Amino acid sequence: MSLQEMPNEVMEKLVDDADYATIQSIRKVSRELRSFIDGKTWQFPMYELSLDAYDDFIKLQWYHLHGRYQPFFFNGILEDYSMYYAQEKLGVVVDGGRSVEKMLKSEKVHTVGFIDLEILLNSSLLKLKNLRTSFYTVEKKECRLDYLLFKEKLKNLFATREQKVEAENVCFKVTDQSEILLILPHVDPSSVEDIYIEDSREIRDSELDIGEVVQTAQWKNARTLTLQNCILSAPLKHFTHFDEAYINVGSISMGDVIDMKNGICQRNNFEKFKRIHLYYVYVSDEEELIRLLGEQTSDWSYTQVWLYETVDPRTALRLEKFENRVTFQSRYVSPNMTLIPLE
């Protein structure tokens, strides 16, 4: 008896116990089975999702949980999948996903890649540990329009989901903030704990404006931040809520540093604060900044240190300045510690 001849009750039981790869294989057998599969609602628990999108290449990688799954308990196995899509003169080369490499003639890479991504997301329960996206372009004219349309469709795909994506760690490798905003605003804000941002343009000391990103609820809810290969352009007052952060900025004013210091000292949850490393290229009126920071606790080997009172009487804020780095760090208050009063 073939699959098509099996009673619906048997097929229901068969596919209910199948993993994602098996479901997709069954779907390709015939039109009848494709209609049967597409007529069901699938919710494969997904653990991690990674998307790399370029002018002429797309890579999808994800991990499904196969077995018994609950939000805080998993008794099963992680199944990893990878799909590669490359634009060639004759069409699109597709490789991975438990199948052999194949050529789809006269197709566009972003069209084929998006169709598979849409099927994947619509059949998955997206409560992710990690969500990673990477965008890069060398502006190939023959792919430019398709690439822009792909990004717009990607944004709509996340924006129109009935249930928001949950992601604990979100990672963005981008050329500008618009590529972050394709996805970040459509992630459940309460699920976001860590944000990682990297400039994919590979231009040394390039500036990445994130003025709109810092206004999102997801940014405001995150607890840790890491910036790689980029200099951010955004007011420093939007960074004081992070418990731990590594921040590169371009030029900063003495007011920026003072505002950041005051914002951290006045945090209602200062007991959760760990450290923020602030790297800068240039600070305006550095001598005046040092004067405004108050009396130094120490000045060792070009490292200047200040200690400040906070809203938590048990802990102090230690501000350390060394060359072009300012570090804000939490310190327990000791009996003989002299603190600069809270403003």
C-alpha angles and dihedrals in degrees: 000000000000125000091255091056096052118108115257091245091058092045090050091055092044097052095039089065095042127101125235096267092051092049091053091048092052089048091061096053098083144336091258093055091044089055090047093051094043090050092063128077111239124196108178107177108241122204102184138009128192127183126185114185125184137161094275106006139061129186124191122190127173144158122223124197110230113193137032110347135184127164094262101021133056128180107176141058137292113240115198125206134183130190126188126196121187128180114232131173093261097042141287126332111213121194135171134026094112091299136101122262114276140180120231103201122221092006130128120236096228093049094051094042094050094050091056092044091052092051090047096050094042091054096046137082100227106211095137135187090197132020114183130178129179127188129184134160137186087188100245103189095217091057101033100095094043090050093052092047090050091055092048092050090047090055092050091047092059095037096054098048112123090220118042119239113256116213128168096193121031121191125189127187103183148154095223140358094264088075090056090049091055089077116003097075089054096056118096102263094214091059098055116099106151132035124193121186127184130175108234095194092087091219111143114246093357115169120239115197111213099168092132095040093060089057094061123104089232091060092047092050097049118103103199134037134191125185122193131188095350145091113223126222108205137106111276092227087078091064102054095090093065116104090208130010144161109208133183117194134173117227118349133190125230086247090061092057093044092049091049092049092049093045093053094045091053097048111132090216097044090142087074094051116110113165146319121204112203118193119187139178098211137005122197117237097357094182091056090048092055090050093050093049089068135226113353121234092209143349108204123168094334092314112122120199134194129181122207137189116245136194087267108072091202095061138047134201114244113203115194125185121194120166106303097348130090118190124196112197139170118243132182113243115248124200096254097041116124112212133193106238121256112260 
